[in-house]
Amino acid sequence: QAQLVESGGGVVQPGRSLRLSCAASGFTFSSFALYWVRQAPGKGLEWVTVISSDGNTKNYADSVKGRFAISRDNSKNTLYLQMNSLRPEDTAVYFCVRDQFCNGGSCYDGMDVWGQGTMVTVSS
Amino acid sequence: QSALTQPASMSGSPGQSITISCTGTSYDVGGYNYVSWYQQHPGKAPKLIIYDVTNRPSGASNRFSGSKSGNTASLTISGLQAEDEADYYCSSYTTTKSVIFGGGTTLTVL
């Protein structure tokens, strides 16, 4: 069955960088738009970024625009999130998520496959 | 962009029905039929229970139903069960081609 597994989280100082990875299996990776969604401790869900199935279309939340970069390697079935200039408010569990049907056009059909999440802590 | 507005908490007794509201604007909920709902139990990843306003994915209980009127979407849970105790989040596509979530509703089954 479809599965997403994140890695790369950890503790990092403010201003430093971190790269998250998300390995996919059990579905045709190149057919689906993918998201990163985060959840700060004890808080709600926050959409971070999206990438289209072909990797050509990306969009970011204002809170991370200019600091984070999403990318994908369809030959390796892997999604990435490069996080630069990290701030304490970026501390959260980061989930890699698949859109159920949308391939990245102007649509959103629900996030049907979620990874287990990887914790990122930004602290000095 | 501010989060969609949901009640912070709700409660109900087993067997009852409850409806969780999710209020946005014409730039998100009111502008598209791209509203989804998620259930999240503590320490777990969210689970999709409603997509495209009214549709249930395979595996979601038929006790969940969704609707929308204007800028407000709603999730109704009928026949409340103890296992329904969880956090619920609405979400919507927006005119800026992003996704916005609600603040979440904690449901307590009494």
Boltz contact constraints between the chains, C-beta under 6 A:
constraints:
  - contact:
      token1: [A, 44]
      token2: [B, 103]
      max_distance: 6.0
  - contact:
      token1: [A, 44]
      token2: [B, 104]
      max_distance: 6.0
  - contact:
      token1: [A, 45]
      token2: [B, 89]
      max_distance: 6.0
  - contact:
      token1: [A, 45]
      token2: [B, 101]
      max_distance: 6.0
  - contact:
      token1: [A, 47]
      token2: [B, 99]
      max_distance: 6.0
  - contact:
      token1: [A, 59]
      token2: [B, 97]
      max_distance: 6.0
  - contact:
      token1: [A, 59]
      token2: [B, 98]
      max_distance: 6.0
  - contact:
      token1: [A, 108]
      token2: [B, 34]
      max_distance: 6.0
  - contact:
      token1: [A, 108]
      token2: [B, 93]
      max_distance: 6.0
  - contact:
      token1: [A, 108]
      token2: [B, 99]
      max_distance: 6.0
  - contact:
      token1: [A, 109]
      token2: [B, 51]
      max_distance: 6.0
  - contact:
      token1: [A, 110]
      token2: [B, 36]
      max_distance: 6.0
  - contact:
      token1: [A, 110]
      token2: [B, 48]
      max_distance: 6.0
  - contact:
      token1: [A, 110]
      token2: [B, 51]
      max_distance: 6.0
  - contact:
      token1: [A, 111]
      token2: [B, 48]
      max_distance: 6.0
  - contact:
      token1: [A, 112]
      token2: [B, 48]
      max_distance: 6.0
  - contact:
      token1: [A, 112]
      token2: [B, 57]
      max_distance: 6.0
  - contact:
      token1: [A, 114]
      token2: [B, 45]
      max_distance: 6.0
